[in-house]
Amino acid sequence: MMSTKAFTLVPAVEREQLMGDGERVSLECVECCGRNLYLGTSDCFVYHFLLEEKTVPGGSATFTATKQLHRHLGFKKPVNELRAASALYRLLALCDGSITLVHMLSLEPVPSGARIKGATAFALNENPVSGDPFCVEVCIISVKRRTIQVFLVYEDRVQIVRELSTPEQPLAVAVDGHFLCLALTTQYIILNYSTGVAQDLFPFCSEEKRPIVKRIGRQEFLLAGPGGLGMFATVAGVSQRAPVHWSENVVGAAVCFPYVIALDSEFITVHSMLDQQQKQTLPFKEGHILQDFEGRVIVATSKGVYVLVPLPLEKQIQDLLASRRVEEALVLAKGARRNIPKEKFQVMYRRILQQAGFIQFAQLQFLEAKELFRSGQLDVRELISLYPFLLPTSSSFTRSHPPLHEFADLNQLTQGDQEKVARCKHFLMSYLNEVRSTEVANGYKEDVDTALLKLYTEADHDSLLDLLVTENFCLLADSAAWLEKHKKYFALGLLYHYNHQDAAAVQLWVRIVNGDIHDCTRSDLYEYVVDFLTDSLDPDLVWQYADWVLQKNPEVGVQVFTKRPVDEQESRFNPDDIISCLKKYPQALVKYLEHLVMDRRLQKEEYHTHLAVLYLDEVLQQRPSASGKDADVTETQAKLRRLLQKSDLYRVHFLLVAALDWHRLARALPFLTSRSHLTDRTRGAGLPVESAILHGKLEQHEEALRILVHELADFPAAEDYCLWCSEGRAPPYRQRLFHLLLAVYLGPGPSAPELPVAAADLLNRRAAEFDAARVLQLLPGSWSVQLLCPFLTGAVRDSVHARRTTQVAVGLARSENLIYKYDKMKLKGSSVRLSDKKLCQMCQNPFCEPVFVRYPNGGLVHTHCAARRHTKPSSPSPGART
């Protein structure tokens, strides 16, 4: 058990003031009402003192008791109890079984002589139910066996209200409203004197100890229970507080929230009602009276009176905090809420929480410290200020006064232990990261984020970059100097970028990539710079570093142009300017032209021709002498073929002459403005497939097919050529191409044994693509029917199908014609009445002559109106058919 100084014992009335030289006279009872102190003695005297409290410079309290007068009550027995009824200006004194009413100042009995007789003990009802402000309610234990009586006491008279019987002889009583708390011979009970209903509480043996029954608040009592326990009980018969453990020989108890004070023959003990712990012990021998009067606790021996003066709760709490007893301090602070105004309590409690947080922090109890800081709404700069150099130099923060802790800085707190320093910094990182986006940081986010950046930098923490790429309030000057000091140049670039200094950021990153300064934060920094420039909205910055990124890696560097959003490319970057820039970087130029042609699908002849020429240049350099269908097709050659097939914008004649003088062509390319009509030399460069595609673009299909069949002997490619060229065309166009292919197979030219086989195979597999009659005229007479059986079978089947389909169509047309004839006869068989009052349904004018057109629905119109309707389909129509 750790001691707490909650009270000091101060003398109030000395023995000499009370009884002079009377050795046998003893003090029997005490009453205090405001400044008035009343004492009852064993020789039937009542003493009246005025009690004055003074505070000496040291802060402690002293009491001065000035005797006013004393008076004998006229009995020979001791004064057992005194109770003040300030509303009536009366003092109730129990002596020799009678309760006498005397004046509070003169101590004279009331003139009427009113008194209550036959009482052994009594209690005032501090929660009266009568509603009469000019009387008090008194409950007495009657001399009658097992009887309780309730009286109304006025200024000069008394009136009995209720008399009740109890199961056992009552020994002590306390009152609250209609409820009596009674100590009987063997138990405590709660008795409602209005209804007579009793509620047993717990057993009690009056032979072993003195009963204690004390009202401590509205509908709540404190009782001396078995086993040395101070028990709390409500009028409902339940306990809402845990009991306190006091001495077995307690003779008196009082409550001064949040403490219960107990008195035995040797000590005064102080117990907390909040955590039920004993907080203080004061030696006090021969004490037999302990009472609390409106917050003032008085204790007395038979010879003197003392006051237990409570230390201010704030002083108690600060003492507990100084002793590192955080939990006890917080419990006491919470309990003090009921005694302190709300606003003052909130200010005090927040400060206590903050102090407690620093105590836990100093003990490296970081979780507890964090919760206390949060609950206490700590200005986080108080915590940051413990760490040297973390607050920005421009910060105007000054520490709280009086201080929340005793530490100058973190080094003093940890006594230089670097492991503890590291743990404290890790805690601050975590705490700042949590509070930076909450209300805790409002008003000083710059200080918080700057401190967090410095911590991340020192610790080489991954979250440094996350902080800089998201919304932050890091002060540029402080943060930049700190990052540069710790050689965090990449992060410094991010800081510049966040502060809209992109040029400084890129310049720094370029120096890292070039090796001028060292920072290994990102191994892919070059690619990062490319992406950064790609996303940049500053065209001057992009052009400034375009050559640098292209020199490092042309294929990656060109992405600053190709990956840019299309709308930005159109508004900020002219493709012709970019192409001019990329002339020094052929690979990049190819990538960019592919982007224009394939991705953006720009329909500009220059870009398509330029790309095709670059492809052709690379193909010619890669395979200067390879030819034939067995030559490997490179990726570039495949791209060239796709471009030649898909695009219709490049200069076909120009590409056909490409191999004639390639170097001259490359020099002339920028100045080409018209088409050339040159002879075909592409085949001489070993590009027959490309030549065939180009001939196809010029509608020179026979020449293209001769290349594929006679030079390459690539029969599948020839068939694919026919399909490619006829894609999207009418069926007769495709039929013409296949007939050309068949003619190439069967016509004059280099003879090869594979050609007849290829021709027969083509006919048998693609019979639907041919006109059988024309094919039969081309076929050599030596070919057998069996060789062309599949073709002939298909041709006959198609011919029969076509004839039958035609017959069906003719039959349907005849049927429709017959229907029209029938309708016409019906119309001719009905008469038509025409007069000058009849109006044309189209122009709404009358008929001037007997010439008209009649529609199937019976509508009549002028002949010229009908003719106009046929020439102008939008004209209103009276019928669907004439």
Buried (B, 14 or more C-beta within 10 A) or exposed (E): EEEBBBBBBBEBBEBEBBBEEEEEBBBBBBBBBEEBBBBBBBBBBBBBBEBEBEEEEEEEBBBEBEBBEBBEBEBEBBBBBBBBBEEBEBBBBBBBBBBBBBBBEEBEBBEEEBBBEBBBBBBBBBBBBEEEEEBBBBBBBBEEEBBBBBBBBBBEEBEEBEEBEBBBBBBBBBBBBBBBBBBBBEBBBBBBBEEEEBBEBBEBEBEEBBBBBBBBBEBBBBBBBEEBBBBBBBBEBEBEBEBBBBBEBBBBBBBBBBBBBBBBEEBBBBBBBBBBBBBBEBEBEEBBBBBBBEEBBBBBBBBBBBBBBBBEBBEBBBBBBEBEBBEBBBBBBBBBBEEBEEEEBEEBBBBBBBBBBBBBBBEEBBEBBBBBBBBBEBBBBBBBBBBEEBBBEEBEEEEBEEEBBEBEEBBEBBEEEEEBBEBBBBBBBEBBBEBBEEEBBEEBBBBBBBBBBBBBBBBEBEBBBEBBEEEBBBBEEBBBEBBBEBBBBBBBBBBBBBBEBBBBBBBBBBBBBEEEEEBEBBEEBBBBBBBBBBEBEEEEBBBBBBEBBBEBBBEBBBBBBBBBEEEBBEEEBEBEEBBEBBEEBEBBBBBBBBBBBBEBEBEEBBBBBBBBBBBBBBBBEEBEEBBEBEBEBBEBBEBBBEBBBEBEBBBBBBBBBBBBEBEEBBEEBEEBEEEBEEEBBBBEBBBBBBBBBBBBBEEBBBBBBBBBBBBBBBBEBBBEBBEBBBEEEEEEEBBBBBBBBBBBBBEEEEEEEEBBEBBBBBBBEBBEBBBBEEBEEBBEEEBEEEBBEBBBEBBEEBEEEEEEEEEEEEEEEEEEEEEEEEEEEEBEEEEEEBEEEEEBBBBEEEBEEEEBBBBBEEBBBBEEBBEBBEEEEEEEBBBEEB
